[in-house]
């Protein structure tokens, strides 16, 4: 999971970052709404934590702008009194929760987990079988099949393929994929990702005939699109 934090107060931002990192997630701090928006145009995040009153624009302004994208869930935070009209405005702008600070880290983490759970971004159980059209993924054994035919995948190829399917239709930046699959390994050649994408595309036969197509987003990353909603496993 990758979380973007935008807050006017550096100390508050660091506290939020520590709470997020203690959950095992990556967290990037932005000091303004404009800086956050600039990064959102070329990077991917699973959750936004926004100060209601950023130095250059309100959290509501950011949410309205983000609404033009495949929007990740968002939590508004504030050090103010948490007026009812602000809470109402935040929720109507698209926020998934509103937290008045200071708040215990345990409560904050529980609120974050609840928002991710409701958005469907929480990781599935290790033994759960995930189905996407004619494809089946079993995380516990790292086994993937296409119409009951096993697809030979390495651990990284499996992780990459499952990440793409779990984010169907969502543009994923190269940085997001590298962080999620490779955990930001220092010095990892850029071509490593491209080679793995090429192998996954070939091994899973990702094309219109199987109902999914892996699209290259030049200058950004990749997106897996469903090409035919009617395609189901053949009997």
C-alpha positions as protocol buffer text, in pm:
chain_id: "A"
residue {
  index: 1
  type: UNK
  ca { x: 0 y: 0 z: 0 }
}
residue {
  index: 2
  type: UNK
  ca { x: 118 y: 352 z: -84 }
}
residue {
  index: 3
  type: UNK
  ca { x: -26 y: 649 z: 101 }
}
residue {
  index: 4
  type: UNK
  ca { x: 2 y: 1018 z: 8 }
}
residue {
  index: 5
  type: UNK
  ca { x: -7 y: 1262 z: 301 }
}
residue {
  index: 6
  type: UNK
  ca { x: -60 y: 1635 z: 242 }
}
residue {
  index: 7
  type: UNK
  ca { x: -53 y: 1853 z: 553 }
}
residue {
  index: 8
  type: UNK
  ca { x: 42 y: 2214 z: 624 }
}
residue {
  index: 9
  type: UNK
  ca { x: 216 y: 2123 z: 952 }
}
residue {
  index: 10
  type: UNK
  ca { x: 542 y: 1924 z: 913 }
}
residue {
  index: 11
  type: UNK
  ca { x: 516 y: 1775 z: 1265 }
}
residue {
  index: 12
  type: UNK
  ca { x: 161 y: 1656 z: 1204 }
}
residue {
  index: 13
  type: UNK
  ca { x: 264 y: 1514 z: 868 }
}
residue {
  index: 14
  type: UNK
  ca { x: 549 y: 1318 z: 1028 }
}
residue {
  index: 15
  type: UNK
  ca { x: 314 y: 1182 z: 1293 }
}
residue {
  index: 16
  type: UNK
  ca { x: 71 y: 1064 z: 1025 }
}
residue {
  index: 17
  type: UNK
  ca { x: 359 y: 913 z: 830 }
}
residue {
  index: 18
  type: UNK
  ca { x: 478 y: 716 z: 1134 }
}
residue {
  index: 19
  type: UNK
  ca { x: 126 y: 583 z: 1197 }
}
residue {
  index: 20
  type: UNK
  ca { x: 98 y: 470 z: 835 }
}
residue {
  index: 21
  type: UNK
  ca { x: 444 y: 314 z: 829 }
}
residue {
  index: 22
  type: UNK
  ca { x: 370 y: 124 z: 1150 }
}
residue {
  index: 23
  type: UNK
  ca { x: 90 y: -46 z: 954 }
}
residue {
  index: 24
  type: UNK
  ca { x: 350 y: -166 z: 704 }
}
residue {
  index: 25
  type: UNK
  ca { x: 254 y: 85 z: 433 }
}
residue {
  index: 26
  type: UNK
  ca { x: 469 y: 332 z: 242 }
}
residue {
  index: 27
  type: UNK
  ca { x: 394 y: 700 z: 303 }
}
residue {
  index: 28
  type: UNK
  ca { x: 500 y: 1008 z: 106 }
}
residue {
  index: 29
  type: UNK
  ca { x: 456 y: 1359 z: 247 }
}
residue {
  index: 30
  type: UNK
  ca { x: 355 y: 1660 z: 37 }
}
residue {
  index: 31
  type: UNK
  ca { x: 363 y: 2012 z: 175 }
}
residue {
  index: 32
  type: UNK
  ca { x: 94 y: 2159 z: -52 }
}
residue {
  index: 33
  type: UNK
  ca { x: -211 y: 2063 z: -251 }
}
residue {
  index: 34
  type: UNK
  ca { x: -46 y: 2175 z: -576 }
}
residue {
  index: 35
  type: UNK
  ca { x: 254 y: 1950 z: -517 }
}
residue {
  index: 36
  type: UNK
  ca { x: 26 y: 1656 z: -440 }
}
residue {
  index: 37
  type: UNK
  ca { x: -180 y: 1712 z: -755 }
}
residue {
  index: 38
  type: UNK
  ca { x: 137 y: 1730 z: -965 }
}
residue {
  index: 39
  type: UNK
  ca { x: 249 y: 1390 z: -834 }
}
residue {
  index: 40
  type: UNK
  ca { x: -96 y: 1235 z: -869 }
}
residue {
  index: 41
  type: UNK
  ca { x: -77 y: 1306 z: -1242 }
}
residue {
  index: 42
  type: UNK
  ca { x: 221 y: 1071 z: -1278 }
}
residue {
  index: 43
  type: UNK
  ca { x: 210 y: 838 z: -979 }
}
residue {
  index: 44
  type: UNK
  ca { x: -33 y: 599 z: -808 }
}
residue {
  index: 45
  type: UNK
  ca { x: -145 y: 586 z: -444 }
}
residue {
  index: 46
  type: UNK
  ca { x: -388 y: 363 z: -254 }
}
residue {
  index: 47
  type: UNK
  ca { x: -499 y: 624 z: -2 }
}
residue {
  index: 48
  type: UNK
  ca { x: -491 y: 1003 z: 40 }
}
residue {
  index: 49
  type: UNK
  ca { x: -470 y: 1171 z: 381 }
}
residue {
  index: 50
  type: UNK
  ca { x: -540 y: 1542 z: 334 }
}
residue {
  index: 51
  type: UNK
  ca { x: -531 y: 1843 z: 562 }
}
residue {
  index: 52
  type: UNK
  ca { x: -865 y: 2024 z: 527 }
}
residue {
  index: 53
  type: UNK
  ca { x: -681 y: 2358 z: 501 }
}
residue {
  index: 54
  type: UNK
  ca { x: -359 y: 2325 z: 300 }
}
residue {
  index: 55
  type: UNK
  ca { x: -138 y: 2633 z: 248 }
}
residue {
  index: 56
  type: UNK
  ca { x: -241 y: 2689 z: -114 }
}
residue {
  index: 57
  type: UNK
  ca { x: -585 y: 2528 z: -143 }
}
residue {
  index: 58
  type: UNK
  ca { x: -844 y: 2344 z: 61 }
}
residue {
  index: 59
  type: UNK
  ca { x: -876 y: 1969 z: 92 }
}
residue {
  index: 60
  type: UNK
  ca { x: -1210 y: 2010 z: -84 }
}
residue {
  index: 61
  type: UNK
  ca { x: -1036 y: 2166 z: -385 }
}
residue {
  index: 62
  type: UNK
  ca { x: -796 y: 1871 z: -404 }
}
residue {
  index: 63
  type: UNK
  ca { x: -1082 y: 1620 z: -378 }
}
residue {
  index: 64
  type: UNK
  ca { x: -1273 y: 1792 z: -659 }
}
residue {
  index: 65
  type: UNK
  ca { x: -963 y: 1777 z: -878 }
}
residue {
  index: 66
  type: UNK
  ca { x: -887 y: 1413 z: -789 }
}
residue {
  index: 67
  type: UNK
  ca { x: -1247 y: 1328 z: -874 }
}
residue {
  index: 68
  type: UNK
  ca { x: -1144 y: 1349 z: -1241 }
}
residue {
  index: 69
  type: UNK
  ca { x: -913 y: 1048 z: -1189 }
}
residue {
  index: 70
  type: UNK
  ca { x: -972 y: 689 z: -1079 }
}
residue {
  index: 71
  type: UNK
  ca { x: -988 y: 823 z: -724 }
}
residue {
  index: 72
  type: UNK
  ca { x: -829 y: 640 z: -429 }
}
residue {
  index: 73
  type: UNK
  ca { x: -1009 y: 662 z: -95 }
}
residue {
  index: 74
  type: UNK
  ca { x: -940 y: 981 z: 99 }
}
residue {
  index: 75
  type: UNK
  ca { x: -934 y: 1076 z: 466 }
}
residue {
  index: 76
  type: UNK
  ca { x: -957 y: 1442 z: 563 }
}
residue {
  index: 77
  type: UNK
  ca { x: -769 y: 1544 z: 878 }
}
residue {
  index: 78
  type: UNK
  ca { x: -780 y: 1873 z: 1068 }
}
residue {
  index: 79
  type: UNK
  ca { x: -636 y: 2026 z: 1381 }
}
residue {
  index: 80
  type: UNK
  ca { x: -941 y: 2251 z: 1410 }
}
residue {
  index: 81
  type: UNK
  ca { x: -1251 y: 2180 z: 1614 }
}
residue {
  index: 82
  type: UNK
  ca { x: -1413 y: 1961 z: 1351 }
}
residue {
  index: 83
  type: UNK
  ca { x: -1715 y: 2179 z: 1277 }
}
residue {
  index: 84
  type: UNK
  ca { x: -2019 y: 1995 z: 1147 }
}
residue {
  index: 85
  type: UNK
  ca { x: -2031 y: 2208 z: 834 }
}
residue {
  index: 86
  type: UNK
  ca { x: -1667 y: 2118 z: 752 }
}
residue {
  index: 87
  type: UNK
  ca { x: -1732 y: 1748 z: 805 }
}
residue {
  index: 88
  type: UNK
  ca { x: -2040 y: 1766 z: 584 }
}
residue {
  index: 89
  type: UNK
  ca { x: -1851 y: 1955 z: 313 }
}
residue {
  index: 90
  type: UNK
  ca { x: -1561 y: 1705 z: 321 }
}
residue {
  index: 91
  type: UNK
  ca { x: -1786 y: 1401 z: 291 }
}
residue {
  index: 92
  type: UNK
  ca { x: -1987 y: 1562 z: 14 }
}
residue {
  index: 93
  type: UNK
  ca { x: -1664 y: 1642 z: -171 }
}
residue {
  index: 94
  type: UNK
  ca { x: -1578 y: 1270 z: -183 }
}
residue {
  index: 95
  type: UNK
  ca { x: -1385 y: 1207 z: 141 }
}
residue {
  index: 96
  type: UNK
  ca { x: -1433 y: 864 z: 295 }
}
residue {
  index: 97
  type: UNK
  ca { x: -1368 y: 977 z: 653 }
}
residue {
  index: 98
  type: UNK
  ca { x: -1293 y: 1288 z: 857 }
}
residue {
  index: 99
  type: UNK
  ca { x: -1054 y: 1280 z: 1155 }
}
residue {
  index: 100
  type: UNK
  ca { x: -1001 y: 1559 z: 1407 }
}
residue {
  index: 101
  type: UNK
  ca { x: -644 y: 1565 z: 1541 }
}
residue {
  index: 102
  type: UNK
  ca { x: -480 y: 1494 z: 1774 }
}
residue {
  index: 103
  type: UNK
  ca { x: -595 y: 1133 z: 1776 }
}
residue {
  index: 104
  type: UNK
  ca { x: -443 y: 817 z: 1924 }
}
residue {
  index: 105
  type: UNK
  ca { x: -239 y: 628 z: 1664 }
}
residue {
  index: 106
  type: UNK
  ca { x: -437 y: 310 z: 1733 }
}
residue {
  index: 107
  type: UNK
  ca { x: -764 y: 487 z: 1652 }
}
residue {
  index: 108
  type: UNK
  ca { x: -614 y: 653 z: 1344 }
}
residue {
  index: 109
  type: UNK
  ca { x: -482 y: 319 z: 1218 }
}
residue {
  index: 110
  type: UNK
  ca { x: -820 y: 157 z: 1277 }
}
residue {
  index: 111
  type: UNK
  ca { x: -988 y: 434 z: 1076 }
}
residue {
  index: 112
  type: UNK
  ca { x: -736 y: 388 z: 793 }
}
residue {
  index: 113
  type: UNK
  ca { x: -791 y: 11 z: 793 }
}
residue {
  index: 114
  type: UNK
  ca { x: -1169 y: 59 z: 786 }
}
residue {
  index: 115
  type: UNK
  ca { x: -1150 y: 293 z: 486 }
}
residue {
  index: 116
  type: UNK
  ca { x: -922 y: 53 z: 296 }
}
residue {
  index: 117
  type: UNK
  ca { x: -1152 y: -237 z: 382 }
}
residue {
  index: 118
  type: UNK
  ca { x: -1460 y: -54 z: 256 }
}
residue {
  index: 119
  type: UNK
  ca { x: -1279 y: 44 z: -64 }
}
residue {
  index: 120
  type: UNK
  ca { x: -1179 y: -316 z: -135 }
}
residue {
  index: 121
  type: UNK
  ca { x: -806 y: -237 z: -120 }
}
residue {
  index: 122
  type: UNK
  ca { x: -733 y: -460 z: 176 }
}
residue {
  index: 123
  type: UNK
  ca { x: -521 y: -764 z: 91 }
}
residue {
  index: 124
  type: UNK
  ca { x: -720 y: -1090 z: 61 }
}
residue {
  index: 125
  type: UNK
  ca { x: -652 y: -1393 z: 278 }
}
residue {
  index: 126
  type: UNK
  ca { x: -344 y: -1591 z: 175 }
}
residue {
  index: 127
  type: UNK
  ca { x: -544 y: -1905 z: 97 }
}
residue {
  index: 128
  type: UNK
  ca { x: -819 y: -1726 z: -96 }
}
residue {
  index: 129
  type: UNK
  ca { x: -864 y: -1814 z: -464 }
}
residue {
  index: 130
  type: UNK
  ca { x: -906 y: -1499 z: -671 }
}
residue {
  index: 131
  type: UNK
  ca { x: -1100 y: -1529 z: -998 }
}
residue {
  index: 132
  type: UNK
  ca { x: -1087 y: -1289 z: -1294 }
}
residue {
  index: 133
  type: UNK
  ca { x: -1278 y: -1417 z: -1594 }
}
residue {
  index: 134
  type: UNK
  ca { x: -1097 y: -1735 z: -1703 }
}
residue {
  index: 135
  type: UNK
  ca { x: -801 y: -1672 z: -1475 }
}
residue {
  index: 136
  type: UNK
  ca { x: -751 y: -1812 z: -1123 }
}
residue {
  index: 137
  type: UNK
  ca { x: -486 y: -1701 z: -872 }
}
residue {
  index: 138
  type: UNK
  ca { x: -405 y: -1881 z: -546 }
}
residue {
  index: 139
  type: UNK
  ca { x: -181 y: -1664 z: -330 }
}
residue {
  index: 140
  type: UNK
  ca { x: -87 y: -1937 z: -83 }
}
residue {
  index: 141
  type: UNK
  ca { x: 80 y: -2155 z: -349 }
}
residue {
  index: 142
  type: UNK
  ca { x: 162 y: -1876 z: -601 }
}
residue {
  index: 143
  type: UNK
  ca { x: -29 y: -2080 z: -859 }
}
residue {
  index: 144
  type: UNK
  ca { x: -207 y: -1923 z: -1156 }
}
residue {
  index: 145
  type: UNK
  ca { x: -427 y: -2100 z: -1408 }
}
residue {
  index: 146
  type: UNK
  ca { x: -605 y: -2013 z: -1730 }
}
residue {
  index: 147
  type: UNK
  ca { x: -906 y: -2240 z: -1787 }
}
residue {
  index: 148
  type: UNK
  ca { x: -752 y: -2498 z: -1549 }
}
residue {
  index: 149
  type: UNK
  ca { x: -420 y: -2493 z: -1737 }
}
residue {
  index: 150
  type: UNK
  ca { x: -138 y: -2396 z: -1503 }
}
residue {
  index: 151
  type: UNK
  ca { x: 67 y: -2093 z: -1602 }
}
residue {
  index: 152
  type: UNK
  ca { x: 435 y: -2123 z: -1503 }
}
residue {
  index: 153
  type: UNK
  ca { x: 517 y: -1799 z: -1322 }
}
residue {
  index: 154
  type: UNK
  ca { x: 805 y: -1692 z: -1103 }
}
residue {
  index: 155
  type: UNK
  ca { x: 719 y: -1532 z: -767 }
}
residue {
  index: 156
  type: UNK
  ca { x: 771 y: -1182 z: -908 }
}
residue {
  index: 157
  type: UNK
  ca { x: 569 y: -1258 z: -1220 }
}
residue {
  index: 158
  type: UNK
  ca { x: 285 y: -1391 z: -1004 }
}
residue {
  index: 159
  type: UNK
  ca { x: 293 y: -1081 z: -783 }
}
residue {
  index: 160
  type: UNK
  ca { x: 296 y: -852 z: -1087 }
}
residue {
  index: 161
  type: UNK
  ca { x: 13 y: -1037 z: -1263 }
}
residue {
  index: 162
  type: UNK
  ca { x: -205 y: -1041 z: -950 }
}
residue {
  index: 163
  type: UNK
  ca { x: -139 y: -670 z: -887 }
}
residue {
  index: 164
  type: UNK
  ca { x: -257 y: -588 z: -1240 }
}
residue {
  index: 165
  type: UNK
  ca { x: -572 y: -799 z: -1213 }
}
residue {
  index: 166
  type: UNK
  ca { x: -661 y: -662 z: -870 }
}
residue {
  index: 167
  type: UNK
  ca { x: -636 y: -310 z: -1014 }
}
residue {
  index: 168
  type: UNK
  ca { x: -822 y: -373 z: -1338 }
}
residue {
  index: 169
  type: UNK
  ca { x: -886 y: -50 z: -1527 }
}
residue {
  index: 170
  type: UNK
  ca { x: -665 y: 152 z: -1292 }
}
residue {
  index: 171
  type: UNK
  ca { x: -349 y: 320 z: -1428 }
}
residue {
  index: 172
  type: UNK
  ca { x: -50 y: 201 z: -1225 }
}
residue {
  index: 173
  type: UNK
  ca { x: 266 y: 408 z: -1234 }
}
residue {
  index: 174
  type: UNK
  ca { x: 604 y: 243 z: -1273 }
}
residue {
  index: 175
  type: UNK
  ca { x: 702 y: 368 z: -926 }
}
residue {
  index: 176
  type: UNK
  ca { x: 388 y: 214 z: -774 }
}
residue {
  index: 177
  type: UNK
  ca { x: 454 y: -126 z: -936 }
}
residue {
  index: 178
  type: UNK
  ca { x: 821 y: -123 z: -834 }
}
residue {
  index: 179
  type: UNK
  ca { x: 731 y: -29 z: -476 }
}
residue {
  index: 180
  type: UNK
  ca { x: 463 y: -296 z: -452 }
}
residue {
  index: 181
  type: UNK
  ca { x: 634 y: -588 z: -625 }
}
residue {
  index: 182
  type: UNK
  ca { x: 1003 y: -516 z: -570 }
}
residue {
  index: 183
  type: UNK
  ca { x: 977 y: -309 z: -250 }
}
residue {
  index: 184
  type: UNK
  ca { x: 1187 y: -33 z: -409 }
}
residue {
  index: 185
  type: UNK
  ca { x: 1506 y: -237 z: -438 }
}
residue {
  index: 186
  type: UNK
  ca { x: 1793 y: 9 z: -471 }
}
residue {
  index: 187
  type: UNK
  ca { x: 1965 y: 7 z: -809 }
}
residue {
  index: 188
  type: UNK
  ca { x: 1699 y: -208 z: -978 }
}
residue {
  index: 189
  type: UNK
  ca { x: 1737 y: -154 z: -1356 }
}
residue {
  index: 190
  type: UNK
  ca { x: 1434 y: 6 z: -1518 }
}
residue {
  index: 191
  type: UNK
  ca { x: 1429 y: -265 z: -1785 }
}
residue {
  index: 192
  type: UNK
  ca { x: 1360 y: -526 z: -1515 }
}
residue {
  index: 193
  type: UNK
  ca { x: 999 y: -412 z: -1489 }
}
residue {
  index: 194
  type: UNK
  ca { x: 957 y: -403 z: -1866 }
}
residue {
  index: 195
  type: UNK
  ca { x: 1095 y: -757 z: -1901 }
}
residue {
  index: 196
  type: UNK
  ca { x: 857 y: -889 z: -1635 }
}
residue {
  index: 197
  type: UNK
  ca { x: 561 y: -711 z: -1794 }
}
residue {
  index: 198
  type: UNK
  ca { x: 652 y: -863 z: -2131 }
}
residue {
  index: 199
  type: UNK
  ca { x: 672 y: -1213 z: -1979 }
}
residue {
  index: 200
  type: UNK
  ca { x: 342 y: -1174 z: -1793 }
}
residue {
  index: 201
  type: UNK
  ca { x: 170 y: -1045 z: -2108 }
}
residue {
  index: 202
  type: UNK
  ca { x: 301 y: -1345 z: -2305 }
}
residue {
  index: 203
  type: UNK
  ca { x: 251 y: -1621 z: -2045 }
}
residue {
  index: 204
  type: UNK
  ca { x: -103 y: -1512 z: -1956 }
}
residue {
  index: 205
  type: UNK
  ca { x: -188 y: -1449 z: -2323 }
}
residue {
  index: 206
  type: UNK
  ca { x: -324 y: -1108 z: -2232 }
}
residue {
  index: 207
  type: UNK
  ca { x: -522 y: -1003 z: -2536 }
}
residue {
  index: 208
  type: UNK
  ca { x: -881 y: -964 z: -2655 }
}
residue {
  index: 209
  type: UNK
  ca { x: -917 y: -1340 z: -2700 }
}
residue {
  index: 210
  type: UNK
  ca { x: -888 y: -1398 z: -2326 }
}
residue {
  index: 211
  type: UNK
  ca { x: -1090 y: -1096 z: -2220 }
}
residue {
  index: 212
  type: UNK
  ca { x: -806 y: -879 z: -2086 }
}
residue {
  index: 213
  type: UNK
  ca { x: -549 y: -652 z: -2248 }
}
residue {
  index: 214
  type: UNK
  ca { x: -237 y: -510 z: -2087 }
}
residue {
  index: 215
  type: UNK
  ca { x: -193 y: -151 z: -2204 }
}
residue {
  index: 216
  type: UNK
  ca { x: 135 y: 43 z: -2190 }
}
residue {
  index: 217
  type: UNK
  ca { x: 88 y: 402 z: -2071 }
}
residue {
  index: 218
  type: UNK
  ca { x: 392 y: 579 z: -2211 }
}
residue {
  index: 219
  type: UNK
  ca { x: 562 y: 801 z: -1958 }
}
residue {
  index: 220
  type: UNK
  ca { x: 348 y: 660 z: -1677 }
}
residue {
  index: 221
  type: UNK
  ca { x: 317 y: 282 z: -1643 }
}
residue {
  index: 222
  type: UNK
  ca { x: 61 y: 13 z: -1727 }
}
residue {
  index: 223
  type: UNK
  ca { x: -311 y: -60 z: -1708 }
}
residue {
  index: 224
  type: UNK
  ca { x: -499 y: -389 z: -1742 }
}
residue {
  index: 225
  type: UNK
  ca { x: -829 y: -347 z: -1926 }
}
residue {
  index: 226
  type: UNK
  ca { x: -1116 y: -593 z: -1956 }
}
residue {
  index: 227
  type: UNK
  ca { x: -1197 y: -623 z: -2326 }
}
residue {
  index: 228
  type: UNK
  ca { x: -1513 y: -835 z: -2307 }
}
residue {
  index: 229
  type: UNK
  ca { x: -1732 y: -846 z: -1998 }
}
residue {
  index: 230
  type: UNK
  ca { x: -1913 y: -1153 z: -2132 }
}
residue {
  index: 231
  type: UNK
  ca { x: -1610 y: -1379 z: -2125 }
}
residue {
  index: 232
  type: UNK
  ca { x: -1651 y: -1639 z: -1850 }
}
residue {
  index: 233
  type: UNK
  ca { x: -1475 y: -1969 z: -1778 }
}
residue {
  index: 234
  type: UNK
  ca { x: -1567 y: -2228 z: -2041 }
}
residue {
  index: 235
  type: UNK
  ca { x: -1744 y: -2539 z: -1917 }
}
